[in-house]
Amino acid sequence: MGKSTFETLRYEKVAGLFEPSAAAGLFEYVQERASSGVLRPDYQVPTAAASYGDPLMDQLLLFVQPRIERLCDAEVFPTYSYYRLYRCGDVLRPHRDRKACEISVTVNLGHAPEKPWPIWIRGPHGADSIELFPGDALVYRGIECEHWREPYDGYYLGQVFLHYVDARGPNARWKFDKRPMLNIASSGASLNFSGPGNNSTEE
């Protein structure tokens, strides 16, 4: 059996990881949180509104985990969730992620206007530009692959990041990002949809 796309490139686009209605509901949630003023500025993108370990988003780590394990052919531990609401002019500088982000999933929740904002990623075979529509995801080796975005020319875009580590690898100690547990046990927040879509199409 030949190597998978993920194993070869160290990243892979997954079309339709979330159903459109699920992505839209999460996008509305992100916008409401941003408009309420409870989100903090992001350290990488200071003009973006962001949140670490949101109870609703941390639940997504568990919903997505089985799909990620199949794609990576490995058992993984969830570490943390993070989301941003990008605005016009935002830039994400080229970088690699910290150890808790060994396997990362970035999901487009929604954008206006309906024009993709490419994610650039550099794997062992060079740089590539990936376009994601709402519900689409890019799964990648965040420690290994440099990634970035050029200046955003839209109005706003919601993105959630779901991070994992190999359960049998050297970064396994970053399970839950060294928190006692995911931020879901004591929260009343709940997902109002059945979870990631069953669309198995991968590009």
Backbone torsions as a table, in degrees:
resi	resn	phi	psi	omega
1	MET	NA	131.9	-179.3
2	GLY	-74.9	169.2	179.6
3	LYS	-69.7	146.8	177.0
4	SER	-74.3	163.8	176.0
5	THR	-57.8	-43.9	-178.7
6	PHE	-63.0	-42.6	-179.4
7	GLU	-66.2	-37.8	-177.7
8	THR	-75.4	-50.6	-174.9
9	LEU	-87.9	-22.0	-174.2
10	ARG	76.4	12.4	173.6
11	TYR	-158.2	161.0	177.7
12	GLU	-159.6	135.8	174.7
13	LYS	-80.3	137.8	176.2
14	VAL	-121.7	107.3	179.9
15	ALA	-77.6	133.7	175.6
16	GLY	68.5	37.6	175.2
17	LEU	-61.5	-39.0	172.6
18	PHE	-111.0	143.6	171.2
19	GLU	-62.9	149.0	-179.2
20	PRO	-53.6	-39.3	-179.1
21	SER	-67.4	-35.0	177.8
22	ALA	-67.6	-45.8	178.5
23	ALA	-60.3	-42.2	-179.3
24	ALA	-63.4	-40.0	178.8
25	GLY	-65.4	-40.0	177.5
26	LEU	-68.7	-36.7	178.1
27	PHE	-63.6	-42.3	177.7
28	GLU	-62.0	-40.3	178.3
29	TYR	-61.3	-46.1	179.9
30	VAL	-61.3	-44.0	180.0
31	GLN	-64.8	-39.1	178.4
32	GLU	-64.6	-40.9	178.9
33	ARG	-65.4	-39.5	179.6
34	ALA	-67.1	-42.7	-177.9
35	SER	-69.7	-23.5	179.4
36	SER	-77.9	-12.9	177.2
37	GLY	83.7	10.5	-177.4
38	VAL	-87.7	-12.1	-179.2
39	LEU	-82.2	152.2	-179.4
40	ARG	-100.2	158.8	173.0
41	PRO	-64.6	149.5	-179.7
42	ASP	-88.6	138.7	-176.7
43	TYR	-72.4	-28.9	178.3
44	GLN	-84.7	-34.4	-179.2
45	VAL	-128.6	84.6	-170.0
46	PRO	-58.1	-24.4	-178.5
47	THR	-88.4	-4.7	178.2
48	ALA	-91.9	148.2	173.1
49	ALA	-90.6	140.0	-172.4
50	ALA	-147.9	163.9	178.1
51	SER	-151.3	135.7	177.7
52	TYR	-101.5	135.7	170.8
53	GLY	59.0	35.4	176.5
54	ASP	-60.8	136.8	-176.9
55	PRO	-56.0	-40.4	179.1
56	LEU	-67.2	-43.8	-177.4
57	MET	-72.0	-34.4	177.3
58	ASP	-62.1	-29.7	175.8
59	GLN	-63.9	-32.2	179.3
60	LEU	-62.0	-29.4	178.0
61	LEU	-56.4	-40.4	-178.9
62	LEU	-76.5	-36.6	177.8
63	PHE	-62.9	-40.7	-173.7
64	VAL	-84.7	-22.6	-171.7
65	GLN	-50.9	-47.8	-179.3
66	PRO	-60.4	-37.7	179.0
67	ARG	-65.9	-39.5	-179.6
68	ILE	-68.5	-38.5	178.7
69	GLU	-64.1	-37.9	177.3
70	ARG	-66.8	-43.0	-178.4
71	LEU	-64.8	-41.6	-176.2
72	CYS	-87.7	-11.0	-176.3
73	ASP	54.9	48.0	-179.2
74	ALA	-158.6	149.6	171.8
75	GLU	-75.3	136.2	-179.0
76	VAL	-128.0	157.4	170.8
77	PHE	-107.8	136.5	171.9
78	PRO	-71.9	145.6	177.1
79	THR	-112.6	-64.0	178.8
80	TYR	-161.7	162.6	173.7
81	SER	-109.8	158.4	179.8
82	TYR	-156.7	140.6	175.2
83	TYR	-136.9	155.3	178.9
84	ARG	-132.3	148.2	166.1
85	LEU	-112.2	102.9	179.7
86	TYR	-77.3	152.5	177.5
87	ARG	-128.7	167.7	-177.7
88	CYS	-52.6	132.5	178.3
89	GLY	92.1	-10.0	-179.3
90	ASP	-64.5	146.2	-179.8
91	VAL	-133.5	137.7	172.6
92	LEU	-111.1	112.4	-175.9
93	ARG	-69.2	151.9	177.8
94	PRO	-58.1	132.2	-178.3
95	HIS	-161.7	164.9	166.8
96	ARG	-115.2	158.2	-172.5
97	ASP	-92.0	167.7	178.3
98	ARG	-78.6	175.2	-169.8
99	LYS	-63.2	-27.0	179.0
100	ALA	-70.5	-8.7	-176.3
101	CYS	-112.7	40.6	-178.1
102	GLU	-57.1	-45.8	175.3
103	ILE	-122.7	116.2	-174.4
104	SER	-115.7	148.3	177.1
105	VAL	-127.7	119.9	176.3
106	THR	-113.5	126.3	-172.6
107	VAL	-121.7	128.5	173.8
108	ASN	-75.9	121.8	178.3
109	LEU	-93.9	-26.4	-179.9
110	GLY	163.6	157.1	-179.4
111	HIS	-155.0	158.8	175.7
112	ALA	-141.4	127.5	-2.6
113	PRO	-70.8	179.6	-175.8
114	GLU	-81.7	64.5	179.7
115	LYS	-129.1	122.8	-177.6
116	PRO	-60.7	147.6	174.1
117	TRP	-111.2	105.8	-171.7
118	PRO	-60.7	142.0	168.2
119	ILE	-98.8	129.1	175.7
120	TRP	-97.4	137.1	179.7
121	ILE	-141.7	140.5	-178.2
122	ARG	-116.8	111.1	176.6
123	GLY	-103.9	-167.4	-178.4
124	PRO	-65.9	-15.2	-179.3
125	HIS	-108.2	15.3	177.3
126	GLY	110.9	-174.9	-175.8
127	ALA	-90.0	149.4	180.0
128	ASP	-142.1	150.6	177.8
129	SER	-108.9	123.7	-175.5
130	ILE	-115.5	126.8	176.6
131	GLU	-102.3	132.2	179.8
132	LEU	-121.6	132.8	170.9
133	PHE	-99.1	165.3	-178.1
134	PRO	-50.9	127.9	-177.5
135	GLY	95.4	-18.7	178.2
136	ASP	-79.4	154.0	-178.0
137	ALA	-135.8	156.4	168.0
138	LEU	-119.2	123.1	176.3
139	VAL	-103.8	130.0	-173.5
140	TYR	-152.9	159.8	175.1
141	ARG	-82.6	94.8	-171.0
142	GLY	-66.9	-28.1	179.0
143	ILE	-74.8	-34.4	-174.5
144	GLU	-87.1	-39.2	-168.8
145	CYS	-100.4	118.8	173.2
146	GLU	-67.0	139.4	-179.0
147	HIS	-145.7	156.1	-174.1
148	TRP	-166.9	172.5	173.6
149	ARG	-137.1	140.1	174.1
150	GLU	-76.4	169.0	-177.7
151	PRO	-53.3	135.1	-177.8
152	TYR	-82.0	129.1	-178.4
153	ASP	-108.9	10.8	174.4
154	GLY	-92.7	-168.2	179.4
155	TYR	-90.2	-51.9	177.8
156	TYR	-160.7	156.1	-178.0
157	LEU	-150.1	131.1	177.7
158	GLY	-100.4	133.3	-178.3
159	GLN	-138.3	133.7	174.0
160	VAL	-114.1	141.2	-179.2
161	PHE	-115.8	128.6	-179.2
162	LEU	-120.9	121.9	-171.0
163	HIS	-115.9	145.4	-177.3
164	TYR	-141.9	163.1	171.7
165	VAL	-130.4	153.6	175.7
166	ASP	-64.1	123.7	-176.0
167	ALA	-66.1	-19.0	-179.0
168	ARG	-113.6	11.3	-177.1
169	GLY	-102.9	-179.3	-176.1
170	PRO	-68.4	-14.3	-179.0
171	ASN	-101.5	11.0	-177.7
172	ALA	-59.8	-25.1	-179.4
173	ARG	-66.4	-10.9	178.5
174	TRP	-88.3	11.8	175.5
175	LYS	-49.8	133.3	-176.7
176	PHE	58.6	18.8	-176.5
177	ASP	57.4	35.6	179.7
178	LYS	65.5	18.2	169.9
179	ARG	-83.1	161.2	177.6
180	PRO	-62.2	-32.4	-178.5
181	MET	-164.6	171.9	172.1
182	LEU	-67.1	157.4	-174.9
183	ASN	-85.5	59.9	-178.3
184	ILE	-130.6	-19.5	-169.8
185	ALA	-64.8	-42.9	-173.7
186	SER	-100.7	7.4	-175.4
187	SER	-98.4	146.3	175.1
188	GLY	-85.8	-4.5	-179.3
189	ALA	-67.3	143.1	178.9
190	SER	-148.4	154.5	177.4
191	LEU	-74.4	132.8	-179.6
192	ASN	-102.5	28.0	174.9
193	PHE	-145.7	170.0	-172.1
194	SER	-79.7	-1.8	176.8
195	GLY	111.1	-168.6	-179.0
196	PRO	-56.3	147.6	-178.6
197	GLY	-67.9	164.1	-179.7
198	ASN	-93.7	7.1	177.9
199	ASN	-60.6	119.4	-175.5
200	SER	-97.3	5.2	-179.4
201	THR	-69.2	127.2	177.5
202	GLU	-129.6	140.4	-177.6
203	GLU	-114.5	NA	NA
